[in-house]
Amino acid sequence: VQLQAYGGGLVQAGEFLRLSCAASGRTFSSYIMGWFRQAPGKEREFVGCISRSGALTYYADSVKGRFTIARDNAKSTLYLQMNSLKPEDTAVYFCAVTPSSGSSRSSDYLYWGQGTLVTVSS
């Protein structure tokens, strides 16, 4: 599985941004997908994940109510809609694949994209 995250950029606090993650292969709908982020000098942090069908999502408390994960299985693409962005959301964002339903542990994710940088200015 190859993953390509994109859509990052520089925004001001309170604005929104949508990240995308394009996946290779014809079995995208069989993957449980997740988003993580890593701020400078910090460990990689779970953002959220989505079930194979897209019906179920799970978020970290730090983004709950502001971020929304969705997927389009026909386009083999995962999305992360980020609203009401805060400076503390500044990080490199990664998409990843896991066989473990609802896992927030990075060690449970087998394949990773290269990351896209999101910078939120105050």
N, C-alpha and C positions, 0 to 999 in steps of 0.2 A: 504494500500500500504506500503510495506517495501522496503527501499532503502539501498544499501550498496555501499559506495564509497571506492575505493581503487586505488593504483598506486602511491601514494605520496612517497616522498623521498628527499634525499639531492643531489642537483646538483649545478654546478658552473654557474655563470652568462654567458649568451649566449647559454647555452645548452637547450635541450628540454626534455619534459616529457609528458606522456599521462595518464590522469586519466580516470577511468572507473566508472560507477555507474550501478550496477545490480539491477533490480526492480523485485519484486514478482508480481504474478498475471498474468492473461491472457489478460489484457486490456491495456498493456503498450502503444500500438499505439494510445490509446485515451487520453493519458496524454500530456499536454504541460510541458516541462521540463526546468529547469533552473540550473545554477551553481552560487553559491555565495562563498565568501571567507571572512575570519575574521582573521586579523592580531592581534598579541598580543596588548592589550590595546586599540583596535579600534573597531568600530561598524562593523557589518556584511555588506559586500559590494556586490552589484550585479556584476556578471561577464558577464553573457549572458544567452540567452534562445533559445529554438528551438521549432518549431511547431510540431504538431502531426506527420506529414508526413516526417518532416526533411527538407522540401523545403525552409522554412523561418528561418532565424536566426537573432538575435539582440544582439549587444555587447555593453559593457561599453566602453567609449572612451579610458580608460586606457589600454585596452587589444586589441582593434580593430587593425587588421592587424597582430597580433602575435598569438592570440588564435583562435581556431576553434572548434565549437561544432558540433557534429554529433551524429546520433543515428542509432541503428540497431534494428528495431522493431521485427524482427524474433528472435533475441537473448535477447530481453527485456533489452537492455543495452544502456546507454548514455555515450558519450565520451567527453573529453575535451583535445584537443591537444594544448599544450603550447610550443611555440617556442620562441627563443630569450629571455629567462627568465632573469629577473632582480632581484636584491635583494629585491626590493619593492614588488615583487610578493610573497614573503614569507608569508604564511598564512595557516590556515586550510581551506580546500575547501570542500564545501557541495553541494550535488545535492538535488533538491527539485521538487515537483509537484505543478502546479497551474492550476486552471480552467480559469485564466485570460490571454488572449492572449497578449504576448509581455510585460508582467508586469515586472518592475524592482524593485518592492517593496516587501520586504521580507514578509510583512504581508499578501500578496496575495497568498503565497505559503502554502499549507496545510500539506504536508508531507515532512519530511526531513530525509536524511541519517545522519550517525553519524560523517561524516567528515574524511578527510585524510590530513595529514600534508605535506606541500611542503616547503622545505627550500632551498633558493637560496643563495649561498655564493658568495662574491665578489672576 
